[in-house]
Amino acid sequence: AHIAGGRLSVRCALYMASLSAIRANPPIRDFYQRLRDQGKPGKLAIVAAMRKLITTANAVIANDAPWKGKSD
């Protein structure tokens, strides 16, 4: 399986960022694990995490506000 579409450089950066987030960011990790527990393939869960990261980043930029996690 492979992912395609969009800009390759952005997709590669998001892929690596989502792998890091799955390890270190509790909300993204929980989201990924929930998908895996539902029987979704690993790559699908990673791509879903990528989408969650980009939508979160877009919201932070649109609101011109710093990132606020649950601990903030």
N, C-alpha and C positions, 0 to 999 in steps of 0.2 A: 504494500500500500504506500501511497505517496500523497503529499499535499501539493496543491498547485494554485495558481491564481494570485493576482496582486504583484507587488514588487518583491523580487527575490531577496534583496538585501534586508528589507523590512521584515519579511517572513522569517529569515534566518535569525535575525536579532530577537524577534519575538519568541521564536522556538527556544532559543537558549535562555532567554529571560523567564519563560514559563517553566522550564526545567528547574531553574534556581528557585523560582517562587513555589513550586510544588514541594521542594525540600524545606524552605525557610519561612514561607508566608502561611500562617495557619488558615486564613479563610480560603486561599487558593488550594492549599493541601487538602482541606476538608472537602472542597468542591470536587477536586480530582478523585479523591478516595470514594466519595459518594457515587460518582459515575462508574468507577471500577467495580464497586460493590453491586451495582445494578447490572453488571455483566458487559459493560461497554468496552470495546477494544482500547488498548493503551494509547494508541496514536489519536483516536477520536477524543479521548479524555484530555490529552495534551493540547490538541487544537482548540477544544472548548476552553481550556485554561488560557490559551493565547487570546481568544476572543474576549474573555473576561478581563484580561489585563489591558487590552487596547481600549475597551469601552470605559474602563475605570480611568485610564490615562486621559482619554478624551474628555471625560466629565471633569477631571481636575483642571485641565487646561481651559475648558469652556467657562468654568466658574472662577478662574483666575485665583485659585485658592491652593494652599499647600495641602499635601496628602495628610489625611487624618485616618489612622487605623483605629481599631477598636480600643487599643490601649491609650490613645491620646485623649 
